[in-house]
Amino acid sequence: GGLSLAARALASQECYEDNRGRDYRGAVNTTARGMACQRWSAMKPHPSHFLPTQFAHRGVGDHNQCRAPGDYSYCAWCYTMEAGTEWDCCDIGMPSEHCVWPPSPPPPPQPQPRQ
């Protein structure tokens, strides 16, 4: 059979195109070395410089999922729960050439210039 709805939802969530992962919005919440991620809204064990209030447009929220919120991020990453390691990259797989789900909302209509 085909993918279950849950698997399809996961596939859509994990799909991303940017080679640095800046459009990644998936659910991975451990680093490539297996460390648990700290919530972006938390200040312990590491102070977060990417707060949900300022970086929601980059996928940051009150969660601990890997993101690439900074302009200079070269990987999807997270602050770790290990006191000795501030942050680490995450293994989010390879980018896709074209993400098909979920469909993006249509852009707002543009006002037509008057002739």
Protein Blocks (a to p, Z undefined) as FASTA:
>chain_A
ZZdfklmmmmmmmpcfbfnlpmgcbfbfbdfkopacddfkbcbfbdcfbdfklmmmnopa
cdfbdcdfbfklcbdcdddfbfklmbacddebjadfbdfbdcdddddddddddZZ
